[in-house]
């Protein structure tokens, strides 16, 4: 029985999807004005694992993750580079997809772009105005936070303590400081025609509209980084309550931060490490292993020592499995059995709010056992667990030449021709087969 921590209720709950054996999941994706940093990659990896494990449990999963391709930051960056917003967004969208594939996280079924849903957003905002949940001003359209009785349910914020949640606080014509923008009238950058003025949608409106358009109602899981909890996710919920009378998702899941040198990484501060740069030095699977060795809700303090630790751990896993795979080929071992006790432990850990650190410890234990006493069940079990975690060990294809080298090596050893034996042994060592 899968249990997860629901940020909406602040407790661990049994996972019961809205529709039997079917899960709809939406995760907030990047604002494409720059390459993502190593902290941005954490939700990409984690929610990929969520999908993989749900599929392991025989759920059908529809997984959407959006691309925010209209935003103040995109407009500002495009103007500085003297290119169009579309050119900038297209470049960094493609870069995001490429790095997501490298880290094994491109597992999306739908990747909605905000600019493809502008008409739906305008219609949605118009309905909120008509129902009295939003109002027009000279600067745009704003949402009446006071109209939502349980506003703050996700972030535990009190309305009286709120500050404005808009990204650029230039509006002076709002009814309340904490009302947030649904539409921003503007003369600069990309803009669209709407009944209340030319401009662009607010960030919080984009996701709630795309979620509803894709899934047609309340979804099972809405996820993202912990820093999106407020104001973004809170304001998504407010709009959903106003329009659809539900909290948009039954379960809300938030991934902890990955910090650098005890401070939050920020593209604007210039203290971030681009993920594309990291994976040029370290194996993408080592990065993934590092993330999963920490519980998804816990913060991670990143350092060179930390990633190097998990590079070594990944190398050990790959070497061991590569070596025993060669052994199995040599001995014609082709069995599908599993260590059911270990599989039971794996499922128990994952069912306990995705306790991946305990799974990583289990893998380490199985690797040690494999090196002490080879059992094909242990080998198959490690492969099964790694596959569910999306970690791909470096297991090389065994060629006829490799088998011939092994046989020649053994023959040379029998003949005590050690110089010749070393010649045959070297390519096997280079491939990690012995």
C-alpha positions as CSV (number, residue, x, y, z in Angstrom):
1,X,0.0,0.0,0.0
2,X,1.6,3.2,-1.2
3,X,1.6,6.1,1.3
4,X,2.8,9.6,0.5
5,X,3.2,12.9,2.3
6,X,0.4,15.2,1.1
7,X,1.4,18.9,1.4
8,X,-2.2,19.8,1.4
9,X,-3.0,18.0,4.6
10,X,0.6,18.1,6.0
11,X,0.4,14.4,6.8
12,X,1.3,11.0,5.2
13,X,-1.8,9.5,3.6
14,X,-2.7,6.3,1.8
15,X,-2.6,6.9,-1.9
16,X,-6.0,6.4,-3.4
17,X,-6.3,7.8,-7.0
18,X,-9.5,9.4,-8.2
19,X,-9.9,6.8,-10.9
20,X,-9.0,3.2,-10.2
21,X,-5.5,2.2,-11.5
22,X,-5.2,5.5,-13.3
23,X,-3.1,8.5,-12.2
24,X,-3.0,12.0,-13.6
25,X,0.0,14.0,-12.5
26,X,1.1,17.5,-13.3
27,X,4.5,19.0,-12.4
28,X,5.5,22.6,-12.8
29,X,8.3,22.8,-15.3
30,X,10.9,25.5,-16.1
31,X,10.6,29.1,-17.2
32,X,12.7,29.0,-20.3
33,X,14.9,32.0,-20.1
34,X,18.1,30.2,-19.2
35,X,19.6,26.6,-18.8
36,X,18.4,24.8,-15.6
37,X,20.8,24.5,-12.7
38,X,21.4,21.4,-10.7
39,X,18.7,22.3,-8.2
40,X,16.1,22.6,-11.0
41,X,16.9,19.1,-12.0
42,X,15.8,17.5,-8.7
43,X,12.0,17.6,-9.3
44,X,12.7,16.3,-12.9
45,X,14.4,13.2,-11.5
46,X,12.1,12.7,-8.5
47,X,8.8,12.9,-10.4
48,X,10.2,10.6,-13.1
49,X,10.8,8.1,-10.3
50,X,7.2,8.6,-9.1
51,X,5.9,7.8,-12.5
52,X,8.2,4.8,-12.9
53,X,7.1,3.4,-9.5
54,X,3.4,4.0,-10.1
55,X,3.8,2.1,-13.4
56,X,5.7,-0.6,-11.5
57,X,2.5,-0.9,-9.3
58,X,0.5,-1.3,-12.5
59,X,-1.0,2.2,-12.6
60,X,-1.6,3.9,-15.9
61,X,0.0,7.3,-15.6
62,X,-0.5,10.5,-17.6
63,X,2.3,12.9,-16.7
64,X,2.3,16.5,-17.8
65,X,5.0,19.0,-17.1
66,X,4.7,22.5,-18.5
67,X,7.0,25.0,-20.3
68,X,6.5,28.6,-19.1
69,X,7.4,30.4,-22.4
70,X,5.9,33.8,-21.6
71,X,7.2,35.6,-18.6
72,X,8.8,38.9,-17.5
73,X,12.2,37.1,-17.2
74,X,12.0,35.9,-20.7
75,X,11.1,39.3,-22.0
76,X,13.9,41.0,-20.1
77,X,16.5,38.4,-21.3
78,X,15.4,38.5,-24.9
79,X,15.6,42.3,-25.0
80,X,19.2,42.2,-23.6
81,X,20.2,39.7,-26.2
82,X,18.3,41.6,-29.0
83,X,16.3,38.5,-30.0
84,X,12.6,37.7,-29.9
85,X,11.0,36.0,-26.9
86,X,10.1,33.1,-29.1
87,X,13.7,32.6,-30.2
88,X,14.9,32.7,-26.6
89,X,12.2,30.4,-25.3
90,X,12.7,27.9,-28.1
91,X,16.4,27.7,-27.5
92,X,16.1,27.0,-23.8
93,X,13.1,24.7,-24.2
94,X,15.2,22.5,-26.5
95,X,18.1,22.7,-24.0
96,X,15.8,21.6,-21.2
97,X,14.5,18.6,-23.1
98,X,18.0,17.6,-24.0
99,X,19.3,17.7,-20.4
100,X,16.1,16.0,-19.2
101,X,16.9,13.1,-21.5
102,X,20.5,12.9,-20.4
103,X,19.5,12.6,-16.7
104,X,16.8,10.0,-17.6
105,X,14.0,12.4,-16.7
106,X,12.3,12.9,-20.0
107,X,9.3,10.8,-19.1
108,X,6.6,13.3,-19.9
109,X,3.5,12.4,-21.7
110,X,2.5,16.0,-22.3
111,X,4.6,19.2,-22.3
112,X,2.2,22.0,-22.6
113,X,3.6,25.4,-23.6
114,X,1.8,28.4,-22.0
115,X,1.7,30.3,-25.3
116,X,-0.5,27.6,-26.8
117,X,-3.2,28.2,-24.2
118,X,-3.6,32.0,-24.3
119,X,-7.2,31.9,-25.5
120,X,-8.2,29.5,-22.8
121,X,-6.5,31.7,-20.2
122,X,-8.4,34.8,-21.4
123,X,-11.6,32.9,-21.3
124,X,-10.8,31.6,-17.8
125,X,-10.0,35.1,-16.5
126,X,-13.1,36.5,-18.0
127,X,-15.2,33.9,-16.1
128,X,-13.5,34.8,-12.8
129,X,-14.3,38.5,-13.5
130,X,-17.9,37.6,-14.2
131,X,-18.2,35.6,-11.0
132,X,-16.7,38.3,-8.9
133,X,-13.5,36.6,-8.0
134,X,-11.4,39.0,-10.1
135,X,-11.5,42.6,-11.1
136,X,-10.1,44.9,-13.8
137,X,-7.8,47.9,-13.2
138,X,-5.7,50.0,-15.4
139,X,-2.6,47.8,-14.9
140,X,-4.4,44.5,-15.5
141,X,-6.7,41.9,-13.8
142,X,-6.3,40.8,-10.2
143,X,-7.7,37.9,-8.1
144,X,-9.6,38.7,-4.9
145,X,-7.8,36.6,-2.4
146,X,-10.3,37.5,0.4
147,X,-13.0,35.6,-1.6
148,X,-11.4,32.3,-0.9
149,X,-12.2,31.1,2.6
150,X,-9.4,28.6,2.9
151,X,-6.7,30.6,1.2
152,X,-3.4,29.5,2.7
153,X,-4.4,25.9,3.1
154,X,-1.3,24.7,1.3
155,X,1.3,27.1,2.7
156,X,-0.3,27.7,6.1
157,X,-0.2,31.5,5.3
158,X,-2.6,33.9,7.0
159,X,-4.2,36.4,4.7
160,X,-3.5,39.3,7.1
161,X,0.2,38.4,7.0
162,X,0.5,38.1,3.2
163,X,2.6,40.3,1.0
164,X,2.0,40.4,-2.7
165,X,2.8,37.3,-4.6
166,X,3.4,38.8,-8.0
167,X,6.8,38.5,-9.6
168,X,7.2,42.2,-10.3
169,X,5.5,44.5,-7.8
170,X,4.7,47.6,-9.8
171,X,0.9,47.6,-9.4
172,X,-0.5,50.4,-7.2
173,X,-4.2,50.1,-8.3
174,X,-5.1,46.8,-6.6
175,X,-7.9,46.5,-4.0
176,X,-5.6,44.7,-1.6
177,X,-1.8,44.4,-1.6
178,X,-2.0,40.6,-1.5
179,X,-4.3,40.3,-4.5
180,X,-2.3,38.6,-7.3
181,X,-2.2,39.2,-11.0
182,X,-4.2,37.1,-13.5
183,X,-3.3,39.4,-16.4
184,X,-0.7,42.1,-16.8
185,X,-1.4,44.9,-19.3
186,X,1.8,46.0,-21.0
187,X,3.2,47.8,-24.0
188,X,6.6,46.0,-23.8
189,X,7.5,42.6,-25.0
190,X,5.2,39.8,-26.2
191,X,1.5,40.7,-25.7
192,X,-1.9,39.4,-26.6
193,X,-5.2,41.1,-27.1
194,X,-7.8,40.7,-24.3
195,X,-11.1,42.5,-23.5
196,X,-9.4,44.3,-20.6
197,X,-6.2,45.4,-22.5
198,X,-3.3,44.0,-24.4
199,X,-0.8,42.1,-22.2
200,X,0.1,38.6,-21.0
201,X,-1.3,36.2,-18.4
202,X,0.0,35.9,-14.9
203,X,2.3,33.0,-14.0
204,X,-0.2,31.5,-11.5
205,X,-3.0,31.4,-14.1
206,X,-1.0,29.6,-16.7
207,X,-0.6,26.3,-14.8
208,X,-4.1,26.1,-13.4
209,X,-5.6,26.6,-16.9
210,X,-3.2,24.1,-18.6
211,X,-3.9,21.5,-15.9
212,X,-7.6,21.8,-16.4
213,X,-7.4,21.8,-20.2
214,X,-5.2,18.7,-20.3
215,X,-7.0,16.6,-17.6
216,X,-10.5,18.1,-17.5
217,X,-10.9,18.2,-13.8
218,X,-9.2,17.5,-10.4
219,X,-6.0,15.5,-10.8
220,X,-4.3,13.0,-8.5
221,X,-0.9,14.6,-8.0
222,X,0.4,18.1,-8.5
223,X,4.1,18.5,-7.8
224,X,7.1,20.8,-8.0
225,X,9.9,22.3,-6.0
226,X,9.3,23.4,-2.4
227,X,9.9,27.0,-3.4
228,X,6.7,26.9,-5.5
229,X,4.5,26.1,-2.6
230,X,3.9,29.8,-2.0
231,X,2.8,31.8,-3.8
232,X,2.5,29.8,-7.0
233,X,0.8,26.7,-5.9
234,X,-1.3,28.5,-3.3
235,X,-2.6,30.8,-6.0
236,X,-3.3,27.9,-8.4
237,X,-5.5,26.4,-5.7
238,X,-7.3,29.7,-5.1
239,X,-8.2,30.0,-8.7
240,X,-9.3,26.3,-8.9
241,X,-11.5,26.7,-5.8
242,X,-13.1,29.8,-7.3
243,X,-13.8,28.3,-10.7
244,X,-14.1,24.5,-10.1
245,X,-14.7,24.2,-6.3
246,X,-11.8,21.9,-5.7
247,X,-8.1,22.2,-4.8
248,X,-6.9,21.3,-8.3
249,X,-5.2,18.1,-7.0
250,X,-6.0,15.5,-4.4
251,X,-2.3,15.2,-3.4
252,X,0.3,17.9,-3.5
253,X,4.0,16.9,-3.4
254,X,7.0,19.2,-2.9
255,X,10.6,18.4,-3.4
256,X,13.3,19.9,-1.1
257,X,15.9,22.4,-2.3
258,X,19.4,21.5,-3.4
259,X,21.6,24.3,-2.0
260,X,25.1,25.3,-2.9
261,X,27.5,26.4,-0.2
262,X,24.7,26.8,2.3
263,X,22.8,29.2,0.2
264,X,19.9,28.8,-2.2
265,X,21.0,28.6,-5.8
266,X,19.7,31.4,-8.0
267,X,20.2,32.2,-11.7
268,X,19.7,35.9,-10.9
269,X,22.5,35.8,-8.3
270,X,24.8,34.0,-10.6
271,X,25.7,31.3,-8.0
272,X,24.2,28.4,-9.8
273,X,25.9,25.3,-11.4
274,X,24.3,24.5,-14.7
275,X,23.2,20.9,-15.0
276,X,24.5,20.6,-18.5
277,X,28.0,21.5,-17.2
278,X,27.8,19.1,-14.3
279,X,27.1,16.1,-16.5
280,X,30.1,16.8,-18.7
281,X,32.3,16.1,-15.6
282,X,30.2,13.5,-13.8
283,X,28.0,10.7,-15.1
284,X,24.3,11.7,-15.2
285,X,23.5,8.5,-13.3
286,X,25.8,9.6,-10.5
287,X,23.8,12.9,-10.2
288,X,20.6,10.9,-10.1
289,X,22.0,8.5,-7.5
290,X,23.1,11.4,-5.4
291,X,19.5,12.9,-5.4
292,X,17.9,9.6,-4.6
293,X,20.2,8.9,-1.8
294,X,18.4,11.8,0.0
295,X,14.7,11.8,0.8
296,X,12.9,13.9,-1.7
297,X,11.5,16.3,1.0
298,X,14.9,16.8,2.7
299,X,17.3,19.6,1.6
300,X,20.6,18.7,0.0
301,X,23.8,20.6,0.6
302,X,25.7,20.1,-2.7
303,X,29.5,20.0,-2.8
304,X,32.2,18.5,-5.1
305,X,32.9,15.9,-2.4
306,X,29.2,14.8,-2.4
307,X,28.9,14.3,-6.2
308,X,32.3,12.6,-6.3
309,X,31.1,10.2,-3.5
310,X,28.1,9.1,-5.7
311,X,30.2,9.0,-8.9
312,X,32.3,6.4,-7.0
313,X,29.1,4.6,-5.8
314,X,27.8,4.5,-9.4
315,X,31.1,3.2,-10.7
316,X,31.1,0.4,-8.1
317,X,27.6,-0.6,-9.1
318,X,28.4,-0.6,-12.8
319,X,31.7,-2.4,-12.4
320,X,30.1,-5.2,-10.3
321,X,27.1,-5.7,-12.6
322,X,29.3,-5.5,-15.7
323,X,31.7,-8.1,-14.3
324,X,28.9,-10.6,-13.4
325,X,27.0,-10.0,-16.6
326,X,30.2,-11.2,-18.4
327,X,30.3,-14.2,-16.1
328,X,26.7,-15.0,-16.9
329,X,27.3,-14.9,-20.6
330,X,30.4,-17.1,-20.3
331,X,28.5,-19.7,-18.3
332,X,25.2,-19.5,-20.3
333,X,23.3,-18.3,-17.3
334,X,19.9,-17.0,-18.4
335,X,17.5,-17.1,-15.5
336,X,14.8,-14.6,-14.6
337,X,14.5,-15.4,-10.8
338,X,14.4,-12.6,-8.2
339,X,15.3,-12.3,-4.6
340,X,11.7,-11.9,-3.4
341,X,12.8,-10.9,0.1
342,X,14.7,-8.0,-1.3
343,X,11.9,-7.0,-3.7
344,X,9.6,-7.0,-0.7
345,X,12.0,-4.7,1.1
346,X,12.3,-2.4,-1.9
347,X,8.5,-2.1,-2.3
348,X,8.1,-1.4,1.5
349,X,10.6,1.4,1.3
350,X,9.1,2.9,-1.8
351,X,5.6,2.6,-0.4
352,X,6.7,4.6,2.7
353,X,6.6,8.0,1.0
354,X,9.3,7.1,-1.5
355,X,12.0,6.4,1.0
356,X,14.7,6.1,-1.8
357,X,17.7,6.5,0.6
358,X,16.8,3.1,2.1
359,X,16.5,1.7,-1.4
360,X,20.0,3.0,-2.2
361,X,21.3,1.3,1.0
362,X,19.5,-1.9,-0.1
363,X,21.3,-1.8,-3.5
364,X,24.6,-1.3,-1.7
365,X,23.9,-4.4,0.4
366,X,23.0,-6.5,-2.6
367,X,26.1,-5.4,-4.4
368,X,28.2,-6.5,-1.5
369,X,26.4,-9.8,-1.3
370,X,26.9,-10.3,-5.0
371,X,30.6,-9.9,-4.7
372,X,30.7,-12.3,-1.8
373,X,28.6,-15.1,-3.3
374,X,27.2,-14.7,-6.9
375,X,23.5,-15.5,-7.1
376,X,21.6,-14.7,-10.3
377,X,18.6,-13.8,-8.2
378,X,20.6,-11.0,-6.6
379,X,21.8,-9.8,-9.9
380,X,18.3,-9.7,-11.4
381,X,17.0,-8.0,-8.4
382,X,19.5,-5.2,-8.5
383,X,18.7,-4.7,-12.2
384,X,15.0,-4.6,-11.5
385,X,15.4,-2.0,-8.7
386,X,17.8,0.2,-10.7
387,X,15.4,0.2,-13.7
388,X,12.5,1.4,-11.5
389,X,14.8,4.2,-10.2
390,X,15.8,5.1,-13.7
391,X,19.5,4.4,-13.0
392,X,21.3,2.7,-15.9
393,X,24.5,0.8,-15.0
394,X,27.2,0.8,-17.6
395,X,26.9,-2.8,-18.7
396,X,28.8,-3.5,-21.9
397,X,27.8,-5.8,-24.7
398,X,29.8,-9.0,-24.7
399,X,31.3,-9.7,-28.1
400,X,32.7,-12.9,-29.6
401,X,36.1,-11.4,-29.4
402,X,35.7,-10.9,-25.7
403,X,34.8,-14.6,-25.2
404,X,37.7,-15.6,-27.4
405,X,40.1,-13.4,-25.4
406,X,38.9,-15.0,-22.2
407,X,39.4,-18.5,-23.5
408,X,42.8,-17.6,-24.9
409,X,43.7,-16.0,-21.5
410,X,42.7,-19.2,-19.6
411,X,44.7,-21.4,-22.1
412,X,47.8,-19.3,-21.8
413,X,47.6,-19.5,-18.0
414,X,47.4,-23.3,-18.2
415,X,50.4,-23.2,-20.4
416,X,52.1,-20.9,-17.9
417,X,52.7,-18.4,-20.8
418,X,52.1,-15.4,-18.6
419,X,53.4,-12.9,-21.1
420,X,50.8,-14.1,-23.6
421,X,48.2,-14.4,-20.9
422,X,48.6,-10.7,-20.0
423,X,48.0,-9.7,-23.7
424,X,44.6,-11.5,-23.7
425,X,43.8,-10.3,-20.2
426,X,44.3,-6.6,-20.8
427,X,41.2,-5.9,-23.1
428,X,39.1,-7.8,-20.5
429,X,40.4,-5.6,-17.7
430,X,39.8,-2.5,-19.8
431,X,36.2,-3.4,-20.3
432,X,35.8,-4.3,-16.6
433,X,34.8,-7.9,-17.4
434,X,37.3,-9.4,-14.8
